[in-house]
Structure formats: structure tokens, C-alpha cells
């Protein structure tokens, strides 16, 4: 079978939409199932040309060996910075430092690129899809648009690929997670487009949610009443990194602690994220994320930036006057992003006996069997989040139980019991 169905059957679909965008027969559609928008090829139209499989980021990614495992999955860098926008308003409405919004605005205003594909909503009740922003769109209200801030949900880039196919000379900017950037680069190659026409800005990514989290938030915080928007990170309530901000359909906006977001992610997440080690977006021209280095951190927010290619250096130079920049080491960024901890995902992937190596080229430094218990627990949680619509109360009880702080007395008794067992041995 040479179509996207294989990815879906193995539970590796990330809803990136690139398969739909590149399909020459336009026979791929998406269905909402278990919190994801899963690709489906119409067997009566599909010719099994293999294009959708060829661009799919759900399968293996081949890393270029570069020393140890952590070094290999961090990729290469020409220069690294901590940075933030000089535009105070843009910095304020952004998730962190406003670096991506600033670069996109400068490059479109200058005419270096013709357009950028970004999001324009914080409503997650339907599948998220990027749309084309032009220089005119930027001029007429970039600072008041719904483009800035992080989404933390799977995003379809089908519109971007379709536009590339129909406008082969267009110079475009793409912003996306590591899986999306890999898929978009593969699409450029398969469509035989000129790579130099495109700038790939990659987001640091530590897993995303599935769409069931939207219903979970509505149930938990609004007793099932509808939401019209969610900011997963908003600095208004006390500065960076910020809390979540909820916008009910009926009522005033309110804030929810960021820790609630982290707790929910263990249950409401695509399974493919569990096996990904590309946190720093190694195939991007410029990789951008939150600054956790302890240097140049601010309640106003700042970004850590990795310039990976000559094209990335050119874009960075164009935006230089609009950014405050401080040089920082690649090692500082990698350490701050806890890349060593992310490597356990690789061993989770190795435990999938029905898949080829999902992280090819990365040296194995530990035994995958040591991670089997944690992997099984993670899978169990994801399975419960996937069927949230059918068993909402059971999932909420499980999340509460898993995150409930143990009684101090019970913890003390357990310690005494373990100590007594060691003495008896």
C-alpha cells in the first residue's frame, strides 16, 4: 500500500496536511477521530503514486551523525542568539520575544519574500490550517492579527503546499514545528521547486496536544459551556512565560495556571509526538523558541534563536535593526532545552516493533528495555485521552488521580516500610 493509510494505521499521523496538499488526484481528506484529524485516501481515486508517503513526517527521520546522541538531535548551527523585538507591542502580544513575527514582517515589507503562511485563529474547535499573509496584511494590522502566539496543536499546511504547486515562482516563508518543516521540505523536493525560494522558520517543539483538549478545557473550566478562543501562553497575567487565557463564548476572559497545560499534555497528545526527539527543529533555516538559558530572560519575554543555514543568516541580517540581539552559545541553548531528557522518546520509538527506526542515525547510548514501563504508562494515558469524548468522566478522574499529591503520612509510612524491608534482608 503506497499511500498515507499506512501512517494512520500505525498511529503515526500528525495531521500536518502536507499529504493532502501534494496529492495529484486530490483524493486525500481528513476525518476527526480520537482527537486527531487523520488522513484518508479515497481508494477509488488513489493511484498509489507514493507522493503522500514520500512527504509524510510520521515515518523515520534520518539525522546526520554529529558526535553523541544529544549533539546529533540538536543539529548544526552557524550562530546563536537570545533576542526580542524592539516593537514593544509586538513583543507584548507574542508568546515570548516576538522574534518570528518581527522577521516575517521585515521580510514581507522589504519585498524579499512574497508571502508567509501563518495561522489566524485561537479557536481550536475545528482543524487549524495556515493561510497566506501578504505584505498588505502585515501593513493593515500585524500587531492586531491572530497570527502571533503559540498554538500547541497539530496544524495543517495543506494550503501552503497547494499554493506552492500553483505558484511555482512565489517566494514564501513557512513557520512550523519540526515535523511540519520536514514535510514541507520534502514537498519542495518532490515538486521539483527551487529550495532557495523558501525560508523555513522552525519552532522549538516539546510535543503538541490533540484536539480533544479543547473539550476537556470546556468541561473542566466552563462545565461544558463553549469556548471561543484559548491562548496557551499569555503574558498579561504576570509576565513571561505567562498563564493560559480562556475566552468563553458567554462571559469574561479568565486565566488558568500554566501548570494545568503541562498536566493535560500527557493525556491529550498525538502518539507520534511520543517518539520525536527533534525539539530544536534541525531542518529549519532558523529555529526559534523560548529563552530558558538564564541569560537575557525577562518578564516581557525573549527568544533563543539558532541560525542554521546561509539563507537563515541572510534573513537574520535583514531583520537585525528591528531586534535586540545577544550572542549565546549553542551549548547553552541545548542545555536549557533539556535535550538529554528528550532522548527517552527515541527509546520509546525503539520499543515499537511494528515500525522501522523512527530516529535513524542517532547513536543509542542506553537500553530501550529500561524505558518500557514508562512507555507503557505513557501509551495508557494517551489511549484514555484519545477516547475522551466517549468517557470524559473516567479521563478526568484518571488525570486527578495521577496528579494528586500523596498524603504526607502515607509517604512516611511507605519510607519506613521500605527501610524495614532492607533491614530484614
C-alpha positions as CSV (number, residue, x, y, z in Angstrom):
1,X,0.0,0.0,0.0
2,X,1.6,3.2,-1.2
3,X,-0.5,5.9,0.4
4,X,-1.0,7.7,3.6
5,X,-3.2,4.9,5.1
6,X,-0.1,3.2,6.4
7,X,0.8,6.1,8.6
8,X,-2.7,6.2,10.0
9,X,-2.8,2.5,10.7
10,X,0.4,2.7,12.7
11,X,-0.9,5.7,14.7
12,X,1.8,8.0,13.4
13,X,-0.3,10.6,11.6
14,X,0.4,14.1,12.9
15,X,-2.4,15.9,10.9
16,X,0.2,18.1,9.1
17,X,-1.9,18.1,5.9
18,X,1.1,18.0,3.5
19,X,-0.1,14.8,2.0
20,X,-3.4,16.3,1.0
21,X,-1.6,19.4,-0.4
22,X,0.7,17.3,-2.7
23,X,-1.8,14.7,-3.8
24,X,-2.1,15.0,-7.7
25,X,-5.6,13.4,-7.6
26,X,-6.9,15.5,-4.7
27,X,-8.2,12.3,-3.2
28,X,-7.0,12.7,0.4
29,X,-9.4,14.1,3.0
30,X,-9.3,14.3,6.8
31,X,-11.7,12.8,9.4
32,X,-11.9,13.7,13.0
33,X,-11.1,10.6,15.1
34,X,-9.8,10.2,18.7
35,X,-8.8,13.8,18.9
36,X,-6.9,14.0,15.6
37,X,-7.7,14.9,12.0
38,X,-6.5,11.7,10.3
39,X,-5.7,11.5,6.6
40,X,-7.7,9.1,4.4
41,X,-7.1,8.3,0.8
42,X,-10.1,7.5,-1.5
43,X,-9.2,4.1,-2.8
44,X,-11.3,4.6,-5.9
45,X,-9.3,7.6,-7.0
46,X,-5.8,6.8,-5.5
47,X,-3.2,5.6,-8.0
48,X,-0.7,4.8,-5.2
49,X,1.9,7.1,-6.7
50,X,3.6,7.2,-3.4
51,X,3.9,11.0,-3.1
52,X,1.9,11.3,0.1
53,X,4.1,8.6,1.8
54,X,7.2,10.3,0.5
55,X,6.5,13.6,2.2
56,X,5.0,12.1,5.4
57,X,6.9,13.1,8.6
58,X,5.3,10.3,10.5
59,X,7.9,7.8,9.4
60,X,11.6,7.8,10.1
61,X,13.7,10.9,10.1
62,X,17.4,10.5,9.2
63,X,19.7,12.6,11.3
64,X,23.2,13.4,10.3
65,X,25.6,11.8,12.9
66,X,27.4,14.5,15.0
67,X,29.1,13.0,18.0
68,X,26.8,11.8,20.7
69,X,23.0,11.4,20.7
70,X,22.3,14.9,22.2
71,X,24.6,16.5,19.7
72,X,23.1,14.7,16.8
73,X,19.5,15.6,17.6
74,X,20.5,19.2,18.2
75,X,21.8,19.6,14.6
76,X,24.3,22.2,13.4
77,X,24.4,26.0,13.9
78,X,26.2,28.9,12.4
79,X,25.2,31.4,15.1
80,X,23.0,31.5,18.2
81,X,21.3,34.4,20.0
82,X,18.9,35.4,22.6
83,X,16.7,38.1,21.1
84,X,13.5,40.0,21.2
85,X,11.6,42.5,19.1
86,X,12.2,46.3,19.5
87,X,8.5,46.7,18.9
88,X,7.1,46.7,22.4
89,X,3.5,46.0,21.4
90,X,4.5,43.1,19.2
91,X,6.7,41.7,21.9
92,X,3.9,42.0,24.4
93,X,1.3,40.1,22.3
94,X,3.7,37.4,21.3
95,X,4.2,34.2,23.2
96,X,7.8,35.1,24.1
97,X,10.0,37.7,22.4
98,X,8.2,38.3,19.1
99,X,11.2,37.3,17.0
100,X,9.3,35.3,14.4
101,X,6.7,38.0,13.9
102,X,9.4,40.6,13.5
103,X,11.4,38.6,10.9
104,X,8.2,37.8,8.9
105,X,7.1,41.5,8.9
106,X,10.5,42.8,7.9
107,X,11.0,40.2,5.0
108,X,7.5,40.9,3.6
109,X,7.7,44.7,4.0
110,X,11.1,44.7,2.2
111,X,9.8,42.5,-0.7
112,X,12.4,39.8,-0.1
113,X,9.5,37.3,0.1
114,X,6.0,37.4,-1.4
115,X,4.1,35.9,1.5
116,X,4.2,33.9,4.7
117,X,1.9,31.0,5.7
118,X,0.8,31.5,9.3
119,X,-2.3,30.8,11.5
120,X,-5.1,33.4,12.1
121,X,-7.2,31.9,14.9
122,X,-7.2,30.8,18.5
123,X,-10.4,28.8,18.0
124,X,-9.5,25.1,18.2
125,X,-12.9,23.6,17.7
126,X,-12.0,22.8,14.1
127,X,-8.8,21.8,12.3
128,X,-6.2,24.5,12.2
129,X,-4.9,25.5,8.7
130,X,-2.4,28.1,7.8
131,X,-3.3,30.9,5.4
132,X,-1.2,33.2,3.2
133,X,-0.2,36.6,4.7
134,X,0.9,39.3,2.3
135,X,2.8,42.5,2.9
136,X,-0.5,44.3,2.7
137,X,-1.9,42.1,5.5
138,X,1.0,43.0,7.7
139,X,0.7,46.7,6.9
140,X,-3.0,46.7,7.8
141,X,-2.7,45.2,11.2
142,X,0.0,42.6,12.0
143,X,0.0,43.8,15.6
144,X,-3.8,43.2,16.0
145,X,-4.0,40.0,14.0
146,X,-4.4,36.5,15.3
147,X,-1.0,35.4,14.0
148,X,1.3,35.7,17.0
149,X,1.4,33.3,20.0
150,X,1.9,29.6,20.1
151,X,-0.9,27.1,19.3
152,X,0.4,23.8,20.7
153,X,-1.9,21.8,18.4
154,X,-1.4,20.0,15.1
155,X,-1.6,22.4,12.2
156,X,-2.5,21.5,8.6
157,X,-0.1,23.0,5.9
158,X,-2.2,21.8,3.0
159,X,-3.0,25.3,1.8
160,X,0.7,26.1,1.7
161,X,1.6,23.1,-0.4
162,X,-1.3,23.7,-2.8
163,X,-0.2,27.3,-3.2
164,X,3.4,26.2,-4.0
165,X,2.1,23.9,-6.7
166,X,0.1,26.6,-8.3
167,X,2.5,29.5,-7.8
168,X,5.9,27.9,-8.5
169,X,7.8,31.2,-8.7
170,X,6.4,32.6,-5.3
171,X,9.0,33.3,-2.6
172,X,7.5,32.1,0.6
173,X,8.1,31.9,4.4
174,X,6.9,28.9,6.3
175,X,6.6,28.7,10.1
176,X,6.1,25.3,11.7
177,X,7.0,22.6,14.1
178,X,9.8,20.1,13.3
179,X,7.5,17.5,11.7
180,X,5.9,20.2,9.5
181,X,9.2,21.7,8.4
182,X,10.5,18.2,7.4
183,X,7.3,17.6,5.4
184,X,7.3,20.9,3.7
185,X,11.0,20.5,2.7
186,X,10.1,17.1,1.3
187,X,7.2,18.6,-0.7
188,X,9.6,21.2,-2.2
189,X,11.9,18.4,-3.3
190,X,9.1,16.2,-4.7
191,X,7.5,19.1,-6.6
192,X,10.9,20.0,-8.0
193,X,10.7,23.5,-6.8
194,X,13.7,25.8,-6.2
195,X,14.6,25.5,-2.4
196,X,16.2,28.9,-2.3
197,X,12.7,30.5,-2.8
198,X,11.6,29.3,0.6
199,X,12.5,30.3,4.1
200,X,11.8,27.7,6.8
201,X,11.4,29.1,10.3
202,X,11.2,26.3,12.8
203,X,9.6,26.3,16.2
204,X,11.2,24.6,19.2
205,X,8.6,21.9,20.0
206,X,8.1,19.7,23.0
207,X,5.0,17.8,21.9
208,X,1.6,19.2,21.0
209,X,-1.9,18.5,22.1
210,X,-4.6,16.6,20.3
211,X,-7.9,18.4,19.7
212,X,-9.7,16.6,22.5
213,X,-8.1,19.0,24.9
214,X,-10.5,21.7,23.7
215,X,-13.5,19.7,25.0
216,X,-11.5,18.9,28.2
217,X,-10.9,22.5,28.9
218,X,-14.6,23.4,28.2
219,X,-15.7,20.7,30.6
220,X,-13.1,21.4,33.3
221,X,-13.3,25.2,33.4
222,X,-16.7,26.0,32.0
223,X,-18.9,23.0,32.9
224,X,-19.2,22.2,29.2
225,X,-20.1,25.7,28.1
226,X,-18.4,26.6,24.8
227,X,-15.1,28.4,24.4
228,X,-14.4,30.8,21.5
229,X,-10.6,31.1,22.0
230,X,-7.7,29.9,24.1
231,X,-4.2,31.4,24.4
232,X,-1.9,28.6,25.6
233,X,0.5,31.3,26.8
234,X,-0.4,34.8,27.6
235,X,1.9,37.3,29.5
236,X,-0.8,39.7,30.6
237,X,-1.4,38.0,33.9
238,X,2.1,38.4,35.3
239,X,4.7,38.3,32.5
240,X,6.5,35.6,30.7
241,X,6.1,32.6,30.4
242,X,2.5,33.5,31.3
243,X,-0.6,31.6,32.1
244,X,-3.3,30.2,29.7
245,X,-6.1,32.7,28.9
246,X,-9.6,31.4,28.2
247,X,-12.2,33.3,26.2
248,X,-15.7,31.9,26.9
249,X,-18.5,32.4,24.3
250,X,-20.5,34.0,27.1
251,X,-18.6,35.7,29.9
252,X,-15.3,37.4,30.7
253,X,-11.9,36.0,29.8
254,X,-10.0,34.3,32.7
255,X,-6.6,32.8,33.4
256,X,-5.6,29.3,34.2
257,X,-2.1,28.3,35.6
258,X,0.4,27.1,33.0
259,X,1.0,24.0,35.1
260,X,-2.5,22.8,34.1
261,X,-1.4,22.8,30.5
262,X,1.6,20.6,31.3
263,X,-0.5,18.1,33.2
264,X,-3.1,17.8,30.4
265,X,-0.5,17.2,27.7
266,X,0.4,13.7,29.0
267,X,-3.1,12.6,28.0
268,X,-4.1,14.8,25.1
269,X,-1.2,14.3,22.7
270,X,-0.6,12.6,19.3
271,X,1.2,9.3,19.7
272,X,3.8,10.3,17.1
273,X,5.0,13.1,19.5
274,X,6.0,10.4,22.0
275,X,8.7,9.2,19.6
276,X,10.1,12.6,18.4
277,X,13.5,13.9,19.5
278,X,13.6,16.9,17.1
279,X,12.9,19.5,19.7
280,X,15.2,22.1,18.2
281,X,13.9,21.7,14.6
282,X,17.1,20.7,12.9
283,X,15.9,21.0,9.3
284,X,14.9,24.7,9.6
285,X,16.8,27.7,8.3
286,X,16.2,29.5,11.6
287,X,15.0,27.7,14.8
288,X,13.2,29.8,17.4
289,X,11.9,29.0,20.9
290,X,11.5,30.3,24.4
291,X,14.7,31.5,26.1
292,X,15.4,29.4,29.2
293,X,19.1,29.9,29.2
294,X,19.0,32.1,32.3
295,X,20.7,34.9,30.2
296,X,18.6,37.8,29.0
297,X,15.4,36.3,30.4
298,X,12.7,38.9,31.0
299,X,9.0,39.1,32.1
300,X,8.5,40.7,28.8
301,X,9.7,37.6,27.1
302,X,12.7,36.7,24.9
303,X,13.6,34.0,22.4
304,X,16.5,31.7,21.9
305,X,17.4,31.6,18.2
306,X,19.6,29.1,16.2
307,X,20.7,30.2,12.7
308,X,21.4,27.0,10.8
309,X,21.9,28.0,7.1
310,X,23.2,30.7,4.9
311,X,19.7,31.6,3.9
312,X,18.8,31.9,7.6
313,X,21.8,34.2,8.1
314,X,20.5,36.4,5.3
315,X,17.0,36.7,6.8
316,X,18.5,37.3,10.2
317,X,20.7,40.1,8.8
318,X,17.7,41.7,7.2
319,X,15.8,41.9,10.5
320,X,18.8,43.0,12.6
321,X,17.7,46.6,13.1
322,X,14.3,45.6,14.4
323,X,15.7,43.1,17.0
324,X,17.7,43.3,20.2
325,X,20.2,40.5,20.0
326,X,22.7,38.9,22.4
327,X,25.1,36.2,21.2
328,X,24.8,33.0,23.2
329,X,26.4,29.5,22.8
330,X,24.7,26.6,21.1
331,X,25.5,24.5,24.1
332,X,23.7,26.9,26.4
333,X,20.5,26.7,24.3
334,X,20.7,22.9,24.0
335,X,21.3,22.5,27.8
336,X,18.4,24.9,28.6
337,X,16.0,23.0,26.4
338,X,16.9,19.7,28.2
339,X,17.8,17.8,25.1
340,X,19.2,14.9,27.2
341,X,15.7,14.3,28.7
342,X,14.1,14.4,25.3
343,X,16.2,11.4,24.2
344,X,14.0,9.0,26.0
345,X,11.5,9.5,23.2
346,X,13.9,7.7,20.9
347,X,13.9,4.7,23.1
348,X,10.1,4.8,23.3
349,X,10.2,4.6,19.5
350,X,12.6,1.7,19.5
351,X,10.0,-0.3,21.6
352,X,7.6,0.0,18.6
353,X,8.4,-3.4,16.9
354,X,6.0,-2.6,14.1
355,X,8.0,0.4,12.8
356,X,11.4,0.9,11.3
357,X,13.8,3.1,13.2
358,X,11.9,6.4,13.7
359,X,15.1,8.3,14.6
360,X,17.7,6.9,12.2
361,X,21.3,8.0,12.6
362,X,21.1,8.9,16.3
363,X,23.6,6.8,18.5
364,X,21.9,4.7,21.1
365,X,23.6,5.2,24.5
366,X,21.1,3.3,26.6
367,X,19.0,0.2,26.5
368,X,15.4,0.7,25.3
369,X,14.1,-2.0,27.6
370,X,14.9,0.3,30.6
371,X,12.2,2.7,29.3
372,X,9.5,0.0,28.7
373,X,7.5,0.6,31.9
374,X,7.4,4.4,31.3
375,X,6.5,3.9,27.7
376,X,3.6,1.7,28.6
377,X,2.3,4.2,31.2
378,X,2.5,7.0,28.6
379,X,0.6,4.9,26.0
380,X,-2.1,4.1,28.5
381,X,-2.6,7.8,29.2
382,X,-2.7,8.7,25.5
383,X,-5.3,6.0,24.9
384,X,-7.5,7.4,27.6
385,X,-7.2,11.0,26.2
386,X,-7.9,9.7,22.7
387,X,-11.4,8.5,23.7
388,X,-12.2,11.4,25.9
389,X,-15.4,12.1,24.0
390,X,-16.8,8.7,25.0
391,X,-15.5,8.6,28.6
392,X,-14.9,12.1,29.8
393,X,-15.6,11.5,33.5
394,X,-13.2,8.5,33.5
395,X,-10.4,10.5,32.0
396,X,-10.9,13.4,34.3
397,X,-10.8,11.1,37.3
398,X,-7.6,9.5,36.0
399,X,-5.9,12.8,35.5
400,X,-6.9,13.9,39.0
401,X,-5.6,10.6,40.5
402,X,-2.3,10.7,38.6
403,X,-1.6,14.3,39.7
404,X,-2.9,14.1,43.3
405,X,-0.2,14.8,45.8
406,X,0.3,11.8,48.1
407,X,-0.6,12.1,51.8
408,X,2.4,13.1,53.9
409,X,1.6,10.3,56.4
410,X,1.3,7.7,53.7
411,X,4.6,8.8,52.2
412,X,6.3,8.5,55.6
413,X,4.8,5.0,56.2
414,X,6.0,3.8,52.8
415,X,9.5,5.0,53.5
416,X,9.5,3.3,56.9
417,X,8.2,0.1,55.3
418,X,10.9,0.1,52.6
419,X,13.6,0.8,55.2
420,X,12.3,-2.1,57.3
421,X,12.4,-4.5,54.3
422,X,16.1,-3.6,53.6
423,X,16.9,-4.3,57.3
424,X,15.2,-7.6,57.2
425,X,17.2,-8.6,54.1
